[in-house]
Amino acid sequence: MLFGLNLSAQNVTINPNIKFDTSELVITERDYEYYAYSTFDNRKNDSLVITIGNVGTSVTGIKINLTNKPKVELTLWSDYGEYDGKNTLDVELEFYDLHLNGTEFKKGDKIMGRINGKSKPIKSSLGDYQIEFDGYFSHIIGKLMIKKRAENNYRIIDNR
């Protein structure tokens, strides 16, 4: 299972010297700032989508989609139909920058990088708002890497 990246994607750079052993993504939503430390992939042989997010009943997931060309996506998830009766809301991004450690990945490889970006305005009953994110990540392909706090160790589970 190899994944080659199309480097024509805008705002994406490759630097093989990027080295991170953990993930820490600062997410700012309205005036609230929180951190995401967990990562997982989509377990599909023909594509690779890595999600960086928090663990809970309401999640802001930053997805790095490496299926065709590197692309960053933002998805909001809630355990009840918060988004017009749906559990998820895909949010368009105003901009993002993505720096990766390589161009080909297979199961067991470590993908690492830096990421930052900002969503387009999101409409809500409390008024429009935007989500900003900035940080770094480290993910072992084929694993679920869970951590709730920076000081915790990762719980690593095979993503079968």
C-alpha positions in Angstrom: 0.0 0.0 0.0 2.0 3.0 -1.3 0.7 6.5 -1.6 2.4 8.9 -4.0 1.6 12.6 -3.6 0.9 14.9 -6.5 3.0 18.0 -5.6 0.9 20.3 -7.8 -1.3 21.0 -4.8 -1.2 24.7 -3.7 0.2 25.5 -0.3 1.9 22.2 0.2 5.6 21.7 0.6 7.8 18.6 1.2 10.7 18.7 3.7 12.2 15.3 4.6 13.9 16.9 7.7 10.5 17.5 9.5 10.6 15.5 12.7 7.8 15.3 15.3 7.1 12.5 17.8 3.7 13.8 18.8 0.7 15.9 17.6 -0.5 19.2 18.9 -2.9 21.2 17.0 -4.3 24.5 18.5 -7.9 25.1 17.3 -9.5 28.5 17.8 -13.3 28.8 17.4 -14.9 32.1 18.3 -13.0 33.1 21.5 -12.4 29.5 22.6 -9.0 27.8 22.1 -8.5 24.1 22.5 -6.0 21.4 21.6 -6.2 18.2 19.5 -3.6 15.5 20.0 -5.2 12.3 18.5 -4.7 11.0 14.9 -6.2 8.3 12.8 -6.5 7.3 9.2 -9.4 5.9 7.1 -8.2 2.3 6.8 -8.7 2.1 3.1 -6.1 0.6 0.7 -6.8 2.9 -2.2 -6.7 6.2 -0.3 -5.2 7.8 2.7 -7.0 10.4 4.8 -5.4 11.3 8.2 -7.6 13.1 10.7 -6.2 15.2 13.6 -8.9 15.9 16.2 -10.0 15.8 19.8 -11.8 12.9 21.5 -15.3 13.6 22.6 -19.0 14.0 21.7 -18.3 17.0 19.5 -15.2 17.0 17.3 -13.5 19.4 15.0 -11.5 17.2 12.6 -8.7 18.5 10.4 -8.3 16.0 7.6 -5.2 15.6 5.4 -6.4 13.9 2.3 -3.6 12.3 0.4 -5.8 10.3 -2.1 -5.0 12.2 -5.3 -3.1 15.3 -4.3 -2.5 16.7 -0.8 -5.6 18.6 0.4 -6.7 19.8 3.8 -10.3 19.5 4.8 -12.3 20.5 7.9 -15.2 18.5 9.3 -17.3 19.2 12.3 -18.9 16.2 14.0 -21.5 16.0 16.8 -23.2 13.0 18.4 -26.6 14.6 17.8 -28.0 16.3 14.7 -26.6 19.7 15.4 -26.0 20.7 11.7 -29.5 21.0 10.2 -30.4 17.5 11.5 -27.1 16.0 10.4 -24.2 14.8 12.6 -21.5 16.2 10.3 -20.7 19.5 8.6 -17.9 19.8 6.0 -16.5 23.3 6.1 -14.7 25.1 3.3 -11.3 26.5 4.0 -10.3 30.1 3.3 -6.6 29.0 3.3 -4.2 26.4 4.5 -0.5 25.6 4.5 0.7 22.0 4.8 4.3 20.9 5.2 4.9 17.1 5.0 8.0 14.9 5.6 7.7 12.8 2.4 5.8 11.9 -0.8 5.2 8.2 -0.5 3.8 6.3 2.5 2.9 2.7 3.2 1.4 1.0 6.2 3.6 1.4 9.3 5.4 4.6 8.0 5.3 7.7 10.0 3.9 10.8 8.4 4.8 14.1 10.0 4.2 17.7 9.3 3.1 21.2 10.2 -0.3 22.6 9.3 -2.2 25.8 9.7 -5.3 27.3 8.2 -8.6 29.2 8.5 -12.1 28.3 7.6 -14.5 30.4 5.6 -17.2 31.9 7.7 -19.6 29.4 9.2 -23.2 30.4 9.8 -24.8 29.7 13.2 -27.7 30.9 15.3 -25.1 32.9 17.4 -23.7 34.6 14.3 -21.0 33.8 11.7 -17.7 32.5 13.0 -14.4 31.1 11.6 -12.2 28.2 12.8 -8.4 28.6 12.8 -5.9 25.9 13.4 -2.1 25.7 13.8 0.3 23.0 14.9 2.1 19.9 14.0 1.3 16.2 13.8 2.9 12.7 13.7 0.9 9.7 12.7 1.8 6.0 12.1 -0.2 4.8 9.1 -2.5 2.0 10.0 -2.8 3.1 13.7 -5.2 5.0 15.9 -3.2 7.2 18.1 -5.3 8.6 21.0 -4.2 11.2 23.6 -6.5 13.6 25.5 -3.8 15.8 27.1 -0.3 16.9 26.2 1.2 15.2 29.2 -0.4 11.8 28.5 1.2 9.0 26.6 -0.4 7.8 23.4 -2.7 4.8 23.4 -1.9 3.2 20.0 -4.4 0.8 18.5 -4.1 -1.1 15.2 -6.5 0.4 12.8 -7.8 -2.8 11.2 
